[in-house]
Amino acid sequence: MTMTPLLILLGAVLCSQSVSAEVLPPADFNIQGMVGRWYLVGIASNSEWFTSRRATMKMGRAMLDLTADGDLEISYDSLRSDGTCLKKNKLA
């Protein structure tokens, strides 16, 4: 067996391990404990967009609510540097 097919096989095995990785919550996880108002006091990122604007960012607030379908609705708001409000909504 030559080295090239062995390296390809090894690469395929390693890639398949990362693709099939699934993160599951603990069995006793209670989503009701996440519902409510959360204040975002710290955010970390190395993206160029974020690092160039972080000096003007204010503390944000997120509201987490459960929908009738069992999804998690996330409403985020934050004060912009010009005094206007930034609002975003996501469904998870």
Protein Blocks (a to p, Z undefined) as FASTA:
>chain_A
ZZklmmmmmmmmmmmmmmmpccdddfklcfklmgccdddfbdcdfbfklmmmmmmpccdd
ddddddfkopacdddddddfkopacdddddZZ
